[in-house]
C-alpha cells in the first residue's frame, strides 16, 4: 500500500529490497547446513554472552522448555553447543557455543551481507558519499526519536 509521502514509499522499497536480498542468502545457507530457524535463534541467543538456561532459551524463542531441550540436544549432537551440569547446582545446565557454533554464526552474518559488497562495487565514489551522508542524517534523526 502506497502512502502519500514519497519518503515513506521510497524508504519502504529500500527496506524491502535489503531484507529480501540479505534474507535470501541467509535462508539458502541455513537450509544448506540443515539448521532450522529456532536452532539459529538459539545459537544467536547463546552468542549474546549471557548465561542461559534451557528455560531462558525457550522463553526467548517462544517454545516450551521441553521443545527447547530437544532442540538443544540436536545442537549438542551437531557439536554446535556444549551442555553441562553446573558444578554448584546439578539442576542447572550450563550451555555454551562451541567454536564450530561461533563459526556458523560468523558465516551466516557474512552470507547475509555478501551482496552488499557487490552493491558497493557497483556504486561510484560520489554515489557512496551521497548515500553515506543521507544515511548519517537518517541514523541521527532515528536516534533522536528512539535512542539506541
N, C-alpha and C positions, 0 to 999 in steps of 0.2 A: 504494500500500500504506500503510495507516494504522499508526501506531506506537502505543505505549501512553502516550506523552507528548503531552498536548494542546497544549503549547507548540510542539513539533516539527511536529505536524499543521497548526496554525494558521499557523506561520511558512512552512511549505512551500506552503500555499494562497496566502499573500501573495506569496511569491516567484514562484510560477507565474502568478498574475494579473498582476503587474507586468511580468514578462518577455513574456507573451503580448500584453498591450496595447501595450507600447513597441515590441516587435519587429514587430507587425503594421504599424504606420505606417512603420517602418524598411524593411521588405521592399517595401511598396507604393511608397514613394518611390524606392528604388534601382531597382526594376523600371521605374518610370515614366521614369527618366532613362537607362535602358539600361546600367547598370553591374552587373557580377557581384560576388559576394561576394569572390572573390580580388582583384578590382580595388579594391574598397572597402578590403580588408585592406592592400593596397599603399599606398593613399593614407594610411591611418592610420599605417602604418609610417613613411612619409616625414614625417608630421606630428609625430612624436615628436622630430624635430630632429636626430637623429644622422646623420652622413654614412653613406649607404647605397650599396652597390654592388648589381649585379644578383644576385649570388650571396647576399648578405645578405638581400635581399627574398625570394628563392626559398626560402632556409632558413627564414625566419620564417613563410612561408605553406605550407611543406611541399610545394613543387613544384620541378621541376628548373630549372636555370639557363636552359635553352632555353625552357621554358614561361614563366618569369618575364620573359625578354627579349621574347617575343612579346606578353605581356600589357602590358608597359611600352610597347611600340611603339603599341598601341592607345590607351593613355593619353596618349601624346605626340600622336597624331593628333587626339584629342579636346581637346587643349590643356589637360589637367589637370596634366601634369608637363612639365618640361624635362629633356632628357638631353643632356649634352655631354661631350667628352673632357676629361680633366684636363690642364691645360697642362704639368704636370711629368711625366706618365706617360700616354701615349696608350692604354695598355691599360686604364686605369681610367676608368670613366664616372661623371660627377657627375650625380646625379638629384635634382631638387628639385620641390616643389609649385609650381604657378602660383597666381596669385590666384584663378583660376577653380576650381582644385582645392581650395584652402582654403575657398572659399565653399560648395562642395558638402559638405565635412565639417561646416561650421557648420550648414548646412541639415539635414543628417542628424541631428545632435545635437538641434537644435530640434524636428524632427519626432518623434523618439523621446520627447522629454519633454513635448510639447504636451498630451498627455492628462492629465498631472499638474496642469496649470493648471486643467483642467475639474474634476478631483477636488478641488483646493484650494478652488475656489469653492463646491463642494457641502458643504464642512465648515464647521461653526460655529467661532468663535474658541476656544471652550472645547475642542472636539474637537481642534483643531490643537495646542493647548497640551498636551493629554494625549498625543497621538501624538509630538510633539517630545520630551517628557520620556522616553517609553518608548524612542524611537529613540536618544536620547543614552545611555541605560543600555545598550542593545544594542551600540552602537558601542564604548563604553568596555570592556565585557566582551570583545567580539571582539578589541579591541586588546591586552587582557591575554593572551589565548590565542595570538594571532598578530599581532604588531605590524606595522603597515603598512610 
